[in-house]
Amino acid sequence: MKKQVIIGLLLVCLLSVTAIPASQAFSLGDVLKVGGIGILIDKFSSPLNDFINKLTFKHNAGTEFATKVVPIISVGNHGYIGAAQITGSQELVDRTKAVMQVEGNFNGNQFRVKALIPGDSTNPTKFSRVQGVGVSAIIDIKI
């Protein structure tokens, strides 16, 4: 059993390297963090989704649309990973695999902009926007 868990973790870590842009240098610690956070997101996505839905309904801000928690993959100066709840029709939510976060500065450095784009892949180089899906919550993960 331990051997399977270790092999699984290593596989997730290796597959998670796609979350870090190729032009960036990264260490084994970075890969392990990304892989570990990916595992946490996968393990807790359903309970997190339920919690967010209860929280928003409690504050009269719930939705009748389908929801799901997916990883956020950031691209820019650094590679990061986090999580977001998405919302939309069940078909489109099922198609969405991750949210791509693209960052940039506007008007010099006065404004920092983060665009959150729901997409059909966790691979930032093979990512297409899923039209009709919105981001309804951002989940910060303590590391």
C-alpha positions as CSV (number, residue, x, y, z in Angstrom):
1,M,0.0,0.0,0.0
2,K,2.8,2.4,0.9
3,K,4.6,1.7,-2.3
4,Q,1.4,2.5,-4.3
5,V,1.0,5.8,-2.5
6,I,4.6,6.8,-3.1
7,I,4.4,5.9,-6.7
8,G,1.1,7.9,-7.0
9,L,2.7,10.9,-5.4
10,L,5.7,10.8,-7.6
11,L,3.4,10.4,-10.7
12,V,1.3,13.4,-9.6
13,C,4.5,15.4,-9.0
14,L,5.9,14.6,-12.4
15,L,2.6,15.4,-14.1
16,S,2.3,18.6,-12.2
17,V,5.5,20.0,-13.7
18,T,3.2,21.3,-16.5
19,A,1.9,23.9,-14.0
20,I,5.3,25.5,-13.9
21,P,6.3,27.4,-17.1
22,A,9.2,25.8,-19.0
23,S,11.2,29.0,-18.9
24,Q,11.2,29.1,-15.1
25,A,13.8,27.3,-13.0
26,F,12.3,25.1,-10.4
27,S,13.4,22.8,-7.6
28,L,12.3,19.4,-6.4
29,G,10.7,21.2,-3.5
30,D,8.6,23.3,-5.9
31,V,7.4,20.2,-7.7
32,L,6.5,18.4,-4.5
33,K,4.6,21.5,-3.3
34,V,2.6,21.7,-6.6
35,G,2.0,17.9,-6.5
36,G,0.9,18.0,-2.8
37,I,-1.4,20.9,-3.4
38,G,-2.8,19.1,-6.4
39,I,-3.5,16.0,-4.3
40,L,-5.2,18.2,-1.6
41,I,-7.4,19.9,-4.2
42,D,-8.4,16.5,-5.7
43,K,-9.1,15.0,-2.3
44,F,-11.1,17.9,-0.9
45,S,-12.8,19.3,-4.0
46,S,-16.2,17.8,-3.3
47,P,-16.3,18.8,0.4
48,L,-15.0,22.3,-0.5
49,N,-17.7,22.6,-3.2
50,D,-20.4,21.6,-0.7
51,F,-19.0,24.1,1.9
52,I,-19.0,27.0,-0.6
53,N,-22.5,26.2,-1.7
54,K,-23.8,26.1,1.9
55,L,-21.9,29.3,2.7
56,T,-23.3,31.2,-0.3
57,F,-26.8,30.0,0.3
58,K,-26.6,31.1,3.9
59,H,-25.8,34.6,2.7
60,N,-28.6,34.6,0.0
61,A,-26.0,34.4,-2.8
62,G,-26.4,30.7,-3.8
63,T,-26.8,29.5,-7.4
64,E,-29.1,27.1,-9.1
65,F,-26.3,26.2,-11.6
66,A,-23.9,23.3,-11.3
67,T,-20.7,23.9,-9.4
68,K,-17.4,22.2,-9.0
69,V,-14.0,22.9,-7.5
70,V,-11.0,22.7,-9.9
71,P,-7.3,23.7,-9.7
72,I,-6.1,27.2,-10.6
73,I,-3.0,27.2,-12.7
74,S,-1.2,30.5,-12.7
75,V,1.1,31.6,-15.6
76,G,3.3,34.6,-15.5
77,N,6.5,35.4,-13.6
78,H,6.1,32.3,-11.4
79,G,4.2,29.1,-11.5
80,Y,1.6,28.6,-8.8
81,I,-1.4,26.4,-8.1
82,G,-4.5,26.9,-6.1
83,A,-8.3,26.2,-6.4
84,A,-11.5,27.8,-7.5
85,Q,-15.2,27.0,-7.6
86,I,-16.7,27.3,-11.0
87,T,-20.4,27.5,-11.9
88,G,-22.4,27.0,-15.1
89,S,-24.6,24.5,-16.9
90,Q,-23.8,20.9,-15.8
91,E,-22.4,20.0,-19.3
92,L,-20.0,23.0,-19.3
93,V,-18.9,22.5,-15.7
94,D,-18.2,18.8,-16.5
95,R,-16.0,19.9,-19.4
96,T,-14.0,22.4,-17.3
97,K,-10.8,20.8,-15.8
98,A,-9.0,23.9,-14.4
99,V,-8.9,27.7,-14.2
100,M,-6.0,29.4,-15.8
101,Q,-4.8,32.6,-14.1
102,V,-3.0,35.1,-16.3
103,E,-1.5,38.1,-14.6
104,G,-0.4,41.5,-16.0
105,N,0.2,45.1,-15.0
106,F,-2.0,47.9,-16.3
107,N,-1.0,51.6,-16.5
108,G,2.6,51.1,-15.5
109,N,2.4,49.2,-12.2
110,Q,-0.6,51.0,-10.8
111,F,-3.0,48.1,-11.3
112,R,-2.2,44.4,-11.0
113,V,-4.7,42.4,-13.1
114,K,-5.5,38.7,-12.7
115,A,-7.7,37.2,-15.4
116,L,-9.4,33.9,-14.4
117,I,-10.2,31.7,-17.4
118,P,-12.1,28.4,-17.0
119,G,-10.7,25.9,-19.4
120,D,-10.8,22.3,-20.7
121,S,-7.3,21.2,-19.6
122,T,-4.8,21.4,-16.8
123,N,-2.0,21.8,-19.3
124,P,-1.4,25.5,-19.8
125,T,0.0,24.9,-23.3
126,K,-3.1,23.0,-24.5
127,F,-5.8,25.1,-22.9
128,S,-9.1,26.3,-24.4
129,R,-11.6,28.6,-22.7
130,V,-14.9,27.0,-21.8
131,Q,-17.4,29.7,-22.7
132,G,-20.4,30.0,-20.3
133,V,-18.6,29.0,-17.1
134,G,-17.8,31.5,-14.4
135,V,-15.5,31.5,-11.3
136,S,-17.7,31.8,-8.2
137,A,-15.1,31.4,-5.4
138,I,-11.3,31.3,-4.9
139,I,-9.8,28.9,-2.4
140,D,-6.5,29.8,-0.7
141,I,-4.5,26.8,0.5
142,K,-2.2,27.2,3.5
143,I,1.2,25.8,2.9
